[in-house]
Amino acid sequence: MKLCLLLFLHCLCCLGLTEEPSTGTPHDSGPVDEDEETEEVQSCRVKRVFSLEERRRIGGTIQRLGLQLLENLPISPQQPNVVLSPLSLAFALAHLTLGAHNETEKLLLKTLHAHSLPCYHHILGGLLPHFRNTSLDMATRMYLRPGFQVKLSFVEESLARYQSQPVPLVSVEEVNQWVENATNGHIPNFLESIPHDVVLMLMNAVYFKGEWQTRFDPQGTTKGAFYLDNQNSVSVDMMKSAQYPLRLLHDPELDALVASFAFKGNSSFLVVVPFPGRGNVSSVLTKLNISDLYRRLPQEKTMQVNLPKVKLQYRQELDEALTNMGLGSLFSGPDLSGISDHPLKVTGVRHASTVELSEEGVEASATTVITSMRSISLFSVNSPFVFALVDDDSLAPLFMGIVTNPAPDNDSMLNDDPHSNSTMSDQPVMENSYENSRSCSEAGAEGSSVQTCSAPAGEREHLQNVNGLEDSDGKQ
């Protein structure tokens, strides 16, 4: 599985650069009076190791930011999927907060859900060394227009907290090359041009290449139907495994099935599939709580799994979404006097991401053919879903997204036997599995995608479901 994202925030000087200063180096705004620092800030500076509880509180703030952004990004037939990194956005806005004062700082901290969280910058920035031990690479950079004077205190805090090194803003080609390198070639030609009045760009890039703990055999990937709604479907490549260890939760609070696929390297892939006729991806977002789900997810059980193989690209200006989230003043008259004595405003927040979900992973310990098991449950992701790539330590969502059509370039087709559903996330009866060697009927909650597979007529014994799906209370 490969995911990569680039987020950059660019600022312009409202007055323009009327004359070229003699030097483009940061200038010192004067020594900081240590007496003005609170005891809390001083303790954060001294503290080097933060507890799991503190890291998970930060993970919770990143989750809430991501959910809020997903709720404010449009989905349409022309752009049916959303892929973003709440982690990346948190880093960009937190970086900007270092140079914000007064009401602007309060608004940014409120949007980050960090206004009452001690040592926020220190703990968030402290996640960077942790990610070096995972499958995630994160790079940060601060581009400065030559001649633009930025306060030394901002540069020092940017480097100390978020490892953002200032470099001269020379050309769009140089910026695009850095982006391409940081995303392992997945996001080329990110910018067409850089306006002459842009004097500062805060950038970060996130790249994740994970290996499944249990891989999907490429030979098992076949064409399958993904149901867009109760009338239309598209043909997609569906990765299949006959015996896959999966943590699966029937959640009546979300009206959804929740599954967690394990990656190597202390991360996991969370999939939330709404029940047909009882909810959709929008209703799920308003109730989603990742840390609570991970607390309630049961132990792994072996079952059949179908997961669409997807490669999605997503580019979006986030200005409107952030304005809807209460940050409209960033683009008109913010107080960013901690960055420079020149009046600044944010002129754009651009986001680009790609996601590739494939069979890659370590060798599976389970075989791909059922031999000794009498029956097995089936979990099939064949209708719109919400996903999150989660760091298992902090429970911070590294990536989140909504997939309503994993193959937007394919023509849709009418379902042969559509259900009478009324939501975009409805999930019809699954097609027969194992090349129609077994017939499958629904089991458990009405509308769920967990089914009991029985042998065709003539076999000596019927298969019976032995993998009873746990509900949120742990009952079977």
C-alpha positions in Angstrom: 0.0 0.0 0.0 1.4 3.4 -1.0 0.1 6.7 0.1 1.7 10.1 -0.4 0.5 13.6 0.3 1.8 17.1 -0.2 0.4 20.2 1.7 1.7 23.7 1.3 0.7 27.0 2.7 1.8 30.2 1.0 1.8 33.7 2.3 2.2 37.0 0.6 3.3 40.4 1.9 0.3 42.7 1.7 2.4 45.8 1.0 4.6 44.1 -1.5 8.4 44.2 -1.5 9.0 47.9 -2.4 12.8 47.6 -2.1 15.3 44.8 -1.9 16.8 44.5 1.6 20.6 44.0 1.7 20.3 40.5 3.1 17.7 37.7 3.0 18.7 36.2 6.3 16.4 36.1 9.2 16.6 39.0 11.6 16.5 38.8 15.3 13.5 40.5 16.8 15.3 40.9 20.1 16.1 38.5 22.9 13.2 36.7 24.5 12.6 37.6 28.1 12.7 34.3 29.9 10.7 35.8 32.8 7.8 36.2 30.4 7.7 32.5 29.6 5.3 30.5 31.7 6.4 27.7 33.9 4.4 25.4 31.6 6.3 26.4 28.5 9.6 26.0 30.3 8.7 22.5 31.5 7.8 21.6 27.9 11.2 22.8 26.7 13.0 20.7 29.3 10.8 17.6 28.9 12.1 15.2 26.2 9.9 12.1 26.5 6.2 12.3 26.5 3.8 9.6 27.8 1.6 7.4 25.6 -1.4 9.1 27.1 -0.1 12.5 26.0 0.7 11.2 22.5 -2.8 9.8 22.2 -4.3 13.1 23.3 -2.5 14.7 20.3 -3.7 11.8 18.2 -7.3 12.7 19.2 -6.8 16.3 18.1 -5.5 15.2 14.7 -8.5 12.9 14.3 -11.0 15.7 15.1 -9.2 18.0 12.7 -9.3 15.4 9.9 -13.0 14.6 10.4 -13.9 18.3 10.4 -12.1 18.8 7.2 -13.6 15.7 5.5 -17.1 17.1 6.4 -16.2 20.3 4.6 -14.8 18.9 1.4 -17.1 18.4 -1.5 -17.9 15.0 -3.1 -19.4 14.9 -6.6 -19.6 12.5 -9.5 -16.6 14.4 -11.0 -14.6 14.0 -7.7 -16.1 11.0 -5.9 -13.2 10.3 -3.6 -11.3 12.3 -0.9 -7.9 11.5 0.3 -6.1 13.7 2.8 -3.6 13.6 5.7 -4.9 15.1 8.9 -1.3 14.8 10.2 0.0 16.9 7.4 -2.6 19.6 7.9 -2.0 19.6 11.6 1.7 20.2 11.1 1.1 23.0 8.6 -1.4 24.9 10.7 0.6 24.3 13.9 3.7 25.6 12.1 1.8 28.8 11.2 0.6 29.1 14.8 4.2 29.6 15.9 4.1 33.0 14.1 0.5 33.9 15.0 -0.5 36.3 17.7 -3.7 37.4 19.5 -7.0 36.3 17.9 -5.3 34.6 15.0 -3.4 32.3 17.4 -6.6 31.6 19.3 -8.5 30.6 16.1 -5.7 28.4 14.9 -5.4 26.6 18.3 -9.2 26.2 18.4 -9.2 24.6 14.9 -6.4 22.3 15.9 -8.4 21.4 19.1 -5.2 22.3 21.0 -6.3 25.5 22.9 -6.4 23.6 26.2 -3.6 21.1 25.6 -0.3 21.7 27.3 3.0 21.2 25.4 1.0 20.9 22.1 3.9 21.9 19.8 6.4 19.9 21.6 4.4 16.7 21.6 3.2 17.1 18.0 6.8 17.8 16.8 8.0 14.9 19.0 6.1 12.5 16.8 8.6 13.1 13.9 11.3 10.9 15.5 8.7 8.2 16.2 7.6 8.1 12.6 11.2 7.3 11.5 10.7 3.9 13.0 7.6 3.2 10.9 6.8 3.0 7.2 6.0 6.8 7.2 8.4 9.4 5.8 7.7 13.0 6.5 9.6 16.0 5.2 9.1 19.7 6.0 10.5 22.8 4.4 10.1 26.6 4.7 10.8 28.5 1.5 11.6 32.2 1.8 11.8 34.7 -1.0 15.3 36.2 -1.1 15.3 39.7 0.5 12.2 39.0 2.7 13.1 39.4 6.3 11.6 36.8 8.8 12.1 36.9 12.5 14.8 34.8 13.9 12.6 33.5 16.7 10.2 32.1 14.2 13.0 30.3 12.2 14.4 28.9 15.4 11.1 27.6 16.7 10.2 26.2 13.3 13.5 24.2 13.3 13.2 23.1 16.9 9.6 22.1 16.9 8.9 20.9 13.3 12.4 20.4 11.8 11.5 22.9 9.1 14.7 24.2 7.5 14.5 27.6 5.7 15.7 27.6 2.1 15.6 30.3 -0.6 12.6 30.4 -2.8 14.4 30.4 -6.2 12.2 28.8 -8.8 9.1 26.7 -9.3 11.3 24.0 -10.8 13.3 23.6 -7.7 10.2 23.4 -5.5 8.6 20.8 -7.8 11.7 18.7 -7.7 11.7 18.7 -3.9 8.1 17.7 -3.9 8.7 14.9 -6.4 11.7 13.6 -4.4 9.8 13.8 -1.1 6.9 11.8 -2.4 9.0 9.2 -4.2 8.0 10.4 -7.6 4.2 10.2 -7.0 3.4 14.0 -7.2 5.3 15.6 -10.1 4.8 19.1 -11.4 2.9 20.2 -8.2 3.0 23.9 -9.0 2.5 25.6 -12.4 4.0 28.9 -11.2 4.7 30.9 -8.0 3.2 34.4 -7.9 5.9 37.1 -7.5 4.2 38.5 -4.3 4.5 35.1 -2.4 7.3 35.6 0.1 6.9 32.5 2.3 5.8 28.9 1.7 5.4 26.4 4.5 5.5 22.9 3.0 5.4 19.3 4.2 5.2 16.0 2.4 4.1 12.7 3.7 4.9 9.3 2.1 3.8 5.9 3.4 4.6 2.6 1.9 3.3 -0.2 4.1 3.4 -3.9 3.9 0.4 -5.9 5.0 1.0 -8.3 7.9 -0.9 -10.8 5.8 -0.5 -10.2 2.1 -3.1 -10.7 -0.7 -2.1 -13.1 -3.4 -2.0 -11.3 -6.7 -3.3 -14.4 -8.4 -6.5 -14.2 -6.3 -7.3 -10.7 -7.6 -10.4 -10.8 -9.9 -13.0 -8.5 -11.3 -15.8 -7.7 -9.0 -18.7 -5.3 -8.6 -18.5 -2.2 -6.4 -22.0 -0.8 -5.7 -22.2 3.0 -6.0 -25.8 3.1 -4.9 -28.9 0.9 -5.1 -29.0 1.1 -8.9 -25.4 1.5 -10.2 -22.1 -0.3 -9.9 -18.7 -0.3 -11.4 -16.3 -3.2 -12.2 -13.2 -3.1 -10.1 -10.2 -5.3 -9.4 -11.0 -7.0 -6.1 -8.2 -8.4 -3.9 -9.3 -11.6 -2.3 -8.1 -13.8 0.5 -9.7 -17.1 1.6 -8.3 -17.0 5.1 -7.4 -13.5 6.3 -6.9 -12.5 10.0 -9.1 -9.5 10.6 -10.4 -7.5 13.5 -14.0 -6.9 12.7 -16.7 -5.1 14.7 -20.4 -4.8 14.2 -21.1 -1.3 15.5 -24.8 -0.4 16.0 -23.8 3.1 17.1 -22.2 3.8 13.7 -24.6 1.6 11.8 -21.6 0.2 10.2 -19.1 -2.6 10.0 -15.6 -1.7 11.2 -12.5 -3.6 10.1 -8.8 -3.2 11.0 -6.1 -4.6 8.6 -2.7 -4.9 10.2 0.4 -3.4 8.6 4.0 -4.1 9.5 5.6 -1.3 11.4 3.0 -0.3 14.1 0.2 0.9 11.8 -3.1 -0.3 10.6 -5.7 0.3 7.9 -9.2 1.0 9.3 -12.2 0.6 7.1 -15.8 1.6 8.0 -18.6 0.4 5.7 -22.1 1.8 6.6 -25.0 -0.7 6.7 -27.2 -0.5 3.6 -30.3 1.5 4.1 -29.3 2.7 7.6 -26.6 5.2 7.0 -24.0 6.6 4.6 -20.5 7.9 4.7 -21.6 11.3 5.8 -23.6 10.0 8.8 -20.6 7.9 9.8 -18.2 10.9 9.9 -20.3 12.7 12.4 -20.1 9.8 14.9 -16.6 8.4 14.1 -14.2 8.1 17.1 -11.0 6.2 16.1 -9.6 5.8 19.6 -12.9 4.4 20.9 -13.1 2.0 17.9 -9.6 0.6 18.6 -10.6 0.1 22.2 -13.6 -1.9 21.2 -12.3 -3.9 18.3 -12.2 -7.6 19.1 -9.3 -10.0 18.5 -8.4 -11.1 15.0 -10.5 -13.9 13.4 -9.9 -15.6 10.2 -12.4 -15.0 7.4 -12.7 -14.4 3.7 -11.9 -10.8 2.7 -12.6 -8.9 -0.5 -10.9 -5.5 -0.7 -10.9 -3.2 -3.8 -7.5 -2.6 -5.4 -7.4 1.2 -6.0 -5.2 3.9 -7.2 -6.6 7.4 -6.5 -5.3 10.9 -7.0 -6.7 13.9 -5.3 -5.9 17.6 -5.5 -7.8 20.3 -3.7 -7.4 23.9 -2.6 -8.4 24.0 1.1 -9.2 27.7 1.4 -13.0 27.3 1.3 -13.0 24.3 3.6 -10.8 26.1 6.2 -13.0 29.2 5.9 -16.0 27.1 6.7 -14.1 25.8 9.7 -13.7 29.3 11.1 -10.3 30.3 9.6 -11.5 32.8 7.0 -9.5 35.6 8.6 -6.3 33.8 7.6 -7.0 34.9 4.1 -7.9 38.5 4.8 -6.2 40.1 7.8 -4.5 37.7 10.2 -2.0 38.7 12.9 1.2 36.9 11.8 3.5 39.4 13.4 5.5 36.6 15.0 6.8 35.8 11.5 7.7 39.2 10.2 7.2 42.9 10.8 5.6 43.1 7.3 1.9 42.5 7.2 1.2 39.0 5.9 -1.8 37.1 4.9 -2.3 33.5 3.7 -3.0 33.3 0.0 -3.6 29.6 -0.3 -3.5 26.1 1.2 -3.0 23.5 -1.5 -3.2 19.8 -1.0 -2.3 16.9 -3.3 -2.4 13.2 -2.5 -2.3 9.8 -4.1 -3.3 6.4 -2.6 -2.5 3.0 -4.0 -4.0 0.0 -2.4 -2.5 -3.2 -3.7 -1.6 -6.8 -2.8 1.9 -5.9 -1.6 3.0 -7.3 1.7 4.8 -10.0 3.5 4.0 -13.7 2.8 0.8 -14.8 4.3 0.8 -17.4 7.0 -2.6 -18.7 5.9 -3.1 -20.6 2.7 -5.4 -19.3 -0.1 -7.6 -22.3 -0.4 -10.0 -23.5 2.3 -9.4 -27.1 3.1 -10.1 -28.0 6.7 -12.5 -25.2 7.8 -16.2 -26.1 7.7 -17.3 -22.5 7.2 -16.0 -19.0 7.2 -17.4 -15.5 7.3 -17.0 -13.1 4.4 -16.2 -9.4 4.7 -16.4 -7.6 1.4 -15.7 -3.9 0.9 -17.9 -3.5 -2.2 -19.8 -0.2 -1.4 -18.8 3.3 -0.3 -16.6 3.4 2.8 -14.5 5.6 5.0 -10.9 4.7 5.7 -8.1 5.8 8.0 -4.4 4.8 8.1 -3.7 4.9 11.8 -0.5 5.0 13.8 -1.1 2.3 16.4 1.0 4.1 19.0 -0.6 7.6 19.1 -3.8 6.5 17.3 -3.3 9.6 15.1 -4.8 9.2 11.6 -1.9 9.6 9.2 -4.3 9.5 6.2 -8.1 9.6 6.0 -10.5 9.4 3.1 -13.8 8.7 1.6 -14.2 6.3 -1.3 -17.5 6.3 -3.1 -16.1 5.1 -6.5 -12.8 3.4 -6.6 -12.8 3.3 -10.4 -14.1 6.7 -11.5 -12.7 6.2 -15.0 -14.8 3.1 -15.6 -18.3 3.3 -16.9 -21.1 2.5 -14.4 -23.7 -0.1 -15.1 -27.1 -0.9 -13.8 -27.4 -3.5 -11.1 -29.2 -6.6 -12.2 -31.1 -6.9 -8.9 -30.8 -3.6 -7.1 -31.9 -3.3 -3.4 -34.4 -0.6 -2.6 -31.9 1.5 -0.8 -31.9 5.3 -0.4 -28.4 6.2 0.4 -25.2 6.4 -1.7 -23.5 3.9 0.7 -26.0 1.1 0.3 -24.5 -2.4 0.0 -26.4 -5.0 -2.1 -26.2 -8.7 -1.7 -22.7 -10.0 -2.5 -22.0 -11.8 -5.7 -21.2 -15.5 -5.4 -17.6 -16.2 -4.3 -15.1 -18.8 -5.2 -16.1 -18.8 -8.9 -19.7 -19.7 -7.9 -18.5 -22.9 -6.2 -20.4 -21.8 -3.1 -23.5 -19.8 -2.6 -23.6 -17.1 0.0 -26.5 -15.8 2.0 -26.6 -13.0 4.6 -26.1 -13.7 8.2 -26.2 -11.6 11.3 -27.5 -8.0 11.2 -29.7 -7.1 8.3 -27.8 -5.5 5.5 -24.4 -6.4 6.8 -21.6 -7.6 4.4 -20.8 -10.6 6.5 -22.2 -13.7 4.9 -22.4 -17.4 5.5 -21.1 -19.5 2.6 -22.6 -22.9 2.1 -21.4 -25.7 -0.2 -23.4 -26.3 -3.4 -25.9 -29.1 -3.5 -24.3 -32.5 -3.6 -21.5 -31.8 -1.1 -21.5 -34.2 1.8 -21.7 -31.5 4.5 -23.0 -28.0 4.7 -20.8 -25.2 5.8 -21.9 -23.5 9.0 -20.7 -20.1 10.3 -18.3 -20.7 13.1 -16.8 -17.2 13.2 -19.6 -15.4 14.9 -19.1 -11.7 14.5 -18.8 -9.7 17.7 -20.9 -6.6 18.3 -19.8 -3.6 20.2 -20.5 -5.2 23.5 -18.3 -8.2 22.7 -21.4 -10.6 22.3 -21.6 -13.2 19.6 
